[in-house]
C-alpha cells in the first residue's frame, strides 16, 4: 500500500504555485469543446472528418477520441491527475499532426503546414508543460497531495 501511495504522490506532485492554472484551463477547455463537437457535429469534426482523413473504423475512432477529449479535458479543468490526463491528449495531438499536417507538408510545403499546425503545436507544447510541472496549487491534485501528507 505504501508503494502505491508513493507512486500516486509522485504522479500528482505539484509545484505550490499558480503557474499551471492558465495553461491547464486553456487546454482543458479546448479539448472539452473539441470532444463535445465530435458528438454534436459528427459530419464536420467527428466521424465525417475521420473518414475524410482515411481512418478505418472512422466512427469508432471519432467517438473514442471525442470521449477521451471530454474526460481528460474535465480532469484538466479540475486539476485531477493532470499528468496522466495529459498523456492521451498528447497522443491525440501527435496523431492529428501525423494524419493531417504531414500530408499538408508533403503537398503544400512547410509554411502552409506551419499555418495549419499552429493550434496543434500550441496544444502539444502546453500538454508537455503540464506533464512536466503538474496541476499547480489551485487543483484537486494539490488538495489531495496535501491531505496525503497529513495522514
Secondary structure in CASP SS format (residue, H / E / C, confidence):
PFRMAT SS
TARGET T0000
AUTHOR 0000-0000-0000
METHOD secondary structure of the structure
MODEL  1
X C 1.00
X H 1.00
X H 1.00
X H 1.00
X H 1.00
X H 1.00
X H 1.00
X H 1.00
X H 1.00
X H 1.00
X H 1.00
X H 1.00
X C 1.00
X C 1.00
X C 1.00
X C 1.00
X C 1.00
X C 1.00
X C 1.00
X C 1.00
X H 1.00
X H 1.00
X H 1.00
X H 1.00
X H 1.00
X H 1.00
X H 1.00
X H 1.00
X H 1.00
X H 1.00
X H 1.00
X H 1.00
X H 1.00
X H 1.00
X H 1.00
X H 1.00
X H 1.00
X H 1.00
X H 1.00
X H 1.00
X C 1.00
X H 1.00
X H 1.00
X H 1.00
X H 1.00
X C 1.00
X H 1.00
X H 1.00
X H 1.00
X H 1.00
X H 1.00
X H 1.00
X H 1.00
X C 1.00
X C 1.00
X C 1.00
X C 1.00
X H 1.00
X H 1.00
X H 1.00
X H 1.00
X H 1.00
X H 1.00
X H 1.00
X H 1.00
X H 1.00
X H 1.00
X H 1.00
X H 1.00
X H 1.00
X H 1.00
X H 1.00
X H 1.00
X H 1.00
X H 1.00
X H 1.00
X H 1.00
X H 1.00
X C 1.00
X C 1.00
X C 1.00
X H 1.00
X H 1.00
X H 1.00
X H 1.00
X H 1.00
X H 1.00
X H 1.00
X H 1.00
X H 1.00
X H 1.00
X H 1.00
X H 1.00
X H 1.00
X H 1.00
X H 1.00
X H 1.00
X H 1.00
X H 1.00
X H 1.00
X H 1.00
X H 1.00
X H 1.00
X H 1.00
X H 1.00
X H 1.00
X H 1.00
X H 1.00
X C 1.00
X H 1.00
X H 1.00
X H 1.00
X H 1.00
X H 1.00
X H 1.00
X H 1.00
X C 1.00
X H 1.00
X H 1.00
X H 1.00
X H 1.00
X H 1.00
X H 1.00
X H 1.00
X H 1.00
X H 1.00
X H 1.00
X H 1.00
X H 1.00
X H 1.00
X H 1.00
X H 1.00
X H 1.00
X C 1.00
X C 1.00
X C 1.00
X C 1.00
X C 1.00
X C 1.00
X H 1.00
X H 1.00
X H 1.00
X H 1.00
X H 1.00
X H 1.00
X H 1.00
X H 1.00
X H 1.00
X H 1.00
X H 1.00
X C 1.00
END
